[in-house]
Amino acid sequence: MNIKLGLVLAGVLCAGTLAAEEATIDDGNGRTALALTPPEKAYVLLQMRQFVESIQIITGGLADGDKAAAVEAAAARGLKRNQNDPAFPSTLGAKLPQEWKQFGGSTRKGFDALAEALGKDGDAKQPLKQLSEVMKNCVGCHASYRVVDARP
Ligand code: HEC
């Protein structure tokens, strides 16, 4: 075997071992690793960034009295609009642990309920309280899981 080919092979073997280990070793803060393929990971993380974006619009809308923007931002993250998302990777559902689904389901339903509450008359206090409750799911899930790259 020539040296170059040997080095490439060694590199490939090491990368494979590292990916496998990464999925099983504890990262030091006790989170369960969820091994996702690149499209699954891209989908999940896009949803996450959309959560932050919507929360920014909701809190900004509440502060500025722009309820319509807040209602729309909350509804956009709710279960009603997302349960049949055609972009949801077909391979993803089977990988999601039960506890993950509970956190995710409560988050989505919480945004639906928040959209409804925001549509009613009243001050910002109650919707903010509801948003805080919804965000306990963000905190809980982030404390429980991390994403790692699935072995190819
Ligand atoms: C069902 C579990 C779950 C829920 C619910 C959840 N997240 Fe996440 N989120 C994750 C995981 C897992 C990661 C990846 C963390 C890691 O690998 O270190 C993540 C990553 C993120 C990221 C980083 C995105 C990126 O592009 O890297 C943001 C921002 C985020 N979440 C925001 C939120 C917000 C805000 C909420 C609540 C409205 C939320 N998440 C709810 C599991 C969840």
Residues whose N, C-alpha, C, O or C-beta is under 5 A from the ligand:
A	BS01	HEC	L45 M48 R49 F51 V52 W100 F103 G104 T107 N137 C138 C141 H142 Y145 R146 V147
